[in-house]
Amino acid sequence: MNIAVAGAGYVGLSLAVLLAQNEEVKIFTTTSEKADLINAKVSPIKDNDISIFFITKKLKIKATNNISEAYKNAEYIVIATPTDYDKEAERFDTSSIEDVIEKAASVNPAAVFVIKSTVPIRYTESLIKKYNCKIMFSPEFLREGRALHDNLYPERIIIGVDKNEEMMCRAAEKFAAMLKKGAVKGNIPVLLTGTAEAEAIKLFANTYLAMRVAFFNELDTYAEIHNMDSKDIIDGVCMDTRIGQYYNNPSFGYGGYCLPKDTKQIAAEYNETPNDIIKAVVRSNDTRKKHIAACILKAAEKQENESNKCVIGIYHIAMKKDSDNHRESSIIDIIDILRKSSATILIYDHDIGMEEFLGIRVTDDLEKFKTESTIIVANRSDDELTDVNEKVYTRDVYVRD
């Protein structure tokens, strides 16, 4: 079967690789450099499993920036383009999705469109009415840096369709079967819902995860201020099986591409619908970042009193280990606060490939970074910082992904 995938980021590329084990897959990307890398079997994103699959698997995959070549013969066209949150409009910018549909439908009006990009609730319904095309929505639940792994071992497959359309229900089941065929995990549950329900599942799931992050961050803030052992408290709380030992490691705030924008979108969805928790999740994250910045500045002030000079070292910009994506990373907002002080800031990062970031000096020389930094700020700690542990400010109590 011929499949087209629009977008070669974490979602699009990982899904294309999964499907290309068994199907003919064309990836459309506007970036010729990405297309060249994919066609040379080199991953343009940081994902170890994708890199391994390119080397070890016979994948039926080709990248192109030619619209006709990508879409003309595709039975399914998967849309995995960015939908950033527009603060002024208070909703996702979905223009990239409509751009794909308009261009792809011009060369292949019979294709079934599968939206993987995260969208507002009832957006898919509006597209079906606007374009009179066959469109379904299938949310992704992937981690940056582990995207292919999460496609190979999914906890569930959810597809939203117009359940009154028998043909679309069959198309959804067929697409789900392809995803299951490419996966390693067996017995994957499949849930077919309406399109609005599938859109809501994505947004509410990520908001719950963000709420959990915010909860343990606020627990950690209390422990830090009151000079208590945060890890002991979390261990004891999470021994309750209803709570569980997962997603409980304090951080500088939830970040990455999905949680910040998805929580803002679901808060906007409520509009006049009564709520307290949803909007509080967004506010809590901002409060956490301000608290972390204040603690760093307090430590810097102490160092200035002792040595008359303090260099605040920022250890990595990316939100997570094994990721090269720094979009919406909480450390960026913290840096913005730190820049308003008189402290000198130095960034260590070997992935961003520039000498300055936000007007701040960047080095990829770890030893130089350790030597120059008076304080090292690490959202996620690492064994390579063990020898300067006395310099490190982190709230990472478990030192894990």
Secondary structure, DSSP 8 states (H G I E B T S, - for coil): -EEEEE--SHHHHHHHHHHTTTSEEEEE-S-HHHHHHHHTT--SS--HHHHHHHHHS---EEEES-HHHHHTT-SEEEE-----EETTTTEE--HHHHHHHHHHHHH-TT-EEEE-S---TTHHHHHHHHH--EEEE------TT-HHHHHHS-S-EEEE--TT-HHHHHHHHHHHHHHHHH-SSSS--EEEE-HHHHHHHHHHHHHHHHHHHHHHHHHHHHHHHTT--HHHHHHHHHTSTTT-SSS----S---TTTHHHHHHHHHHHHTTS--SHHHHHHHHHHHHHHHHHHHHHHHHHHHHHHHS--EEEEE-SSSSTT----TT-HHHHHHHHHHTSS-EEEEE-SSS--SEETTEEEE--HHHHHHH-SEEE-SS--GGGGGGGGGEE---SS---
